[in-house]
Amino acid sequence: MNAKQIAGQQAASYVEDGMRIGLGTGSTAYWAIHAIADRVKQGLKIEAIPTSKGTEKLALELGIPLTDFSRVQNLDLTIDGADEVDAKLQLIKGGGGALFREKLVAAASDQLIIVVDETKEVDVLGAFHLPVEIAVFAWETTVRRISGIGCTPRLRQKAGQAYVTDNGNYILDCPFGSIMDPAGLSHQLDAIIGVVEHGLFVNMADRVVIGTSGGEARVREKGF
Ligand code: 5RP
């Protein structure tokens, strides 16, 4: 088993009968979704809300019952990946472009469990360029506003075209360098018109499950 699979499998064990859960996006969440689907096949009763069209497709293929926010108000638990995790369990997310739905789903969850391999642990966030989802209309003005707070954003591309999210928006990858004050930067970005959402998840994760190359899972919890 690789480190991502170990983390995903361990995190799936936190899911209990009757729960409503959020399903994350990415190559580590993928393993958690598979492990949850195995438990559903054995009789686990849950309903899930996916954080991307890709995850929705995977969940349907694996037979995980889905629901949506017209039918449920909140979720018991969400399991999702991350691009960086610091010592206070603050995160950079959005490498896979799903950060807006991921943040909405996480904010509606009583608990957020993050699954990563050990390469994602950092002392200070920011080596990974911060993904920021922006409106397509007047996107150039949003780039200029973000440039004004300390980085030169790059418009994410896919196959030579601007990458478009599941929500019809663009992503800017923003090299802020070391982010010494994630909460402060989060507020600055929240205040910029044109920004739909950004990949800083401050004080949202409750638990991080880290798969190691040694074949074990380590768990870090908020406040420890
Ligand atoms: C998608 C995300 C992913 O969770 C993040 O990029 C980690 O992905 P992976 O587990 O494939 O490294 O935030 O928007």
Boltz pocket constraint, residues with backbone or C-beta under 6 A from the ligand:
constraints:
  - pocket:
      binder: B
      contacts: [[A, 24], [A, 25], [A, 26], [A, 27], [A, 28], [A, 29], [A, 80], [A, 81], [A, 82], [A, 83], [A, 92], [A, 93], [A, 94], [A, 95], [A, 96], [A, 97], [A, 98], [A, 99], [A, 102], [A, 115]]
      max_distance: 6.0
